[in-house]
Amino acid sequence: MQKPRPTNVTGVDVTISVVDANGNFRNIGTVTSDADGYYSLNWKPDIDGKYSVYASFAGSNSYYPTHAETTFAIDPATTIPTAAPTQAPSMADQYFMPAIAGLFVAIIVVALVTILVLRKKA
């Protein structure tokens, strides 16, 4: 009795449940499958470890009830070290220190010139 596929096909409700790493069973949502029977659920696990996932369909006038099972694991989140906030250069770093360095260079140049002038006279 193969008949053409109807154009007004709707999906069915699929209940998604998990058993978390602590052994707690909980329902995490119900989704509707598409016309091909595929379904998905966005969900964020709240603890690390192994999860068993159960998808179940209660059945309808056309289909028997069914279920599927799979597992996945959540690794602990890695912490990314944050860079220490950099401090803006102080006024001393920007102006005072270069001025002092320039002053020392000027004193050394004057001292060298004085020594050279005194040597030429002698």
C-alpha positions in Angstrom: 0.0 0.0 0.0 2.6 2.5 -1.0 0.9 5.8 -1.5 2.4 9.1 -2.6 3.7 11.2 0.3 1.2 13.8 1.4 2.2 17.4 1.1 0.7 18.4 4.4 2.8 16.1 6.6 3.5 17.3 10.1 6.0 16.0 12.6 5.4 14.3 15.9 6.3 15.2 19.4 9.6 13.7 20.7 10.4 13.9 24.4 14.1 14.3 25.3 15.3 13.2 28.7 18.8 12.8 30.2 20.4 10.9 33.1 23.3 13.2 34.2 26.7 12.3 35.7 25.1 12.3 39.2 22.4 9.7 38.2 19.6 12.2 38.1 16.9 11.5 35.4 15.2 14.6 34.1 13.1 15.7 31.1 14.9 18.5 29.2 12.3 19.2 26.6 9.8 18.2 24.0 10.5 18.9 20.3 8.5 18.3 17.1 10.2 16.3 14.4 10.2 17.4 10.8 8.5 15.6 7.9 11.4 13.2 7.6 11.4 12.3 11.3 14.5 14.4 12.3 14.5 16.5 15.4 16.9 18.4 17.6 17.0 20.3 20.8 19.3 23.1 22.0 20.2 22.6 25.6 23.1 23.6 27.8 24.2 20.9 30.4 24.7 22.3 33.9 27.3 19.8 35.2 30.3 18.1 33.9 30.5 14.4 33.2 28.7 11.6 31.2 25.1 12.0 30.1 22.8 9.4 28.7 20.1 10.9 26.4 16.8 9.3 25.8 14.4 10.3 23.0 10.9 8.8 23.1 7.9 9.0 20.9 4.6 8.0 22.5 3.1 6.6 19.3 0.1 7.7 17.2 -2.7 6.1 15.2 -0.1 5.5 12.4 3.0 4.5 14.3 3.9 2.4 17.3 5.8 4.1 20.2 9.6 4.1 19.9 12.7 5.4 21.6 16.4 5.9 21.1 19.4 6.3 23.4 22.8 7.8 23.1 25.5 9.2 25.4 27.9 12.1 25.5 30.3 13.7 28.0 30.9 17.2 29.1 34.5 18.1 29.9 35.2 20.7 32.6 35.4 24.2 31.2 38.9 25.5 30.7 39.7 28.8 32.2 41.4 31.2 30.0 43.8 33.5 32.0 42.9 37.1 31.6 45.7 39.5 31.0 46.4 41.9 33.8 45.1 45.3 33.0 47.9 47.5 31.8 48.4 50.8 33.5 48.7 53.9 31.4 52.2 55.5 31.5 52.5 58.1 34.3 53.5 61.7 33.7 57.0 60.9 35.1 57.4 58.1 32.5 56.3 60.3 29.7 58.0 63.6 30.4 60.2 63.7 33.5 62.4 60.6 32.9 63.3 61.6 29.3 64.0 65.2 30.5 66.4 63.9 33.2 68.1 61.6 30.7 68.5 64.6 28.3 69.9 66.7 31.1 72.5 64.1 31.9 73.5 63.8 28.3 73.8 67.6 28.0 76.0 67.8 31.2 78.3 65.0 29.8 78.6 66.8 26.4 79.5 70.1 28.2 82.0 68.3 30.4 83.6 66.7 27.3 83.8 70.0 25.4 85.3 71.7 28.5 87.9 69.0 28.8 88.8 69.2 25.1 89.1 73.1 25.2 91.3 72.9 28.3 93.6 70.3 26.7 94.1 72.4 23.5 95.2 75.4 25.7 97.7 73.3 27.6 
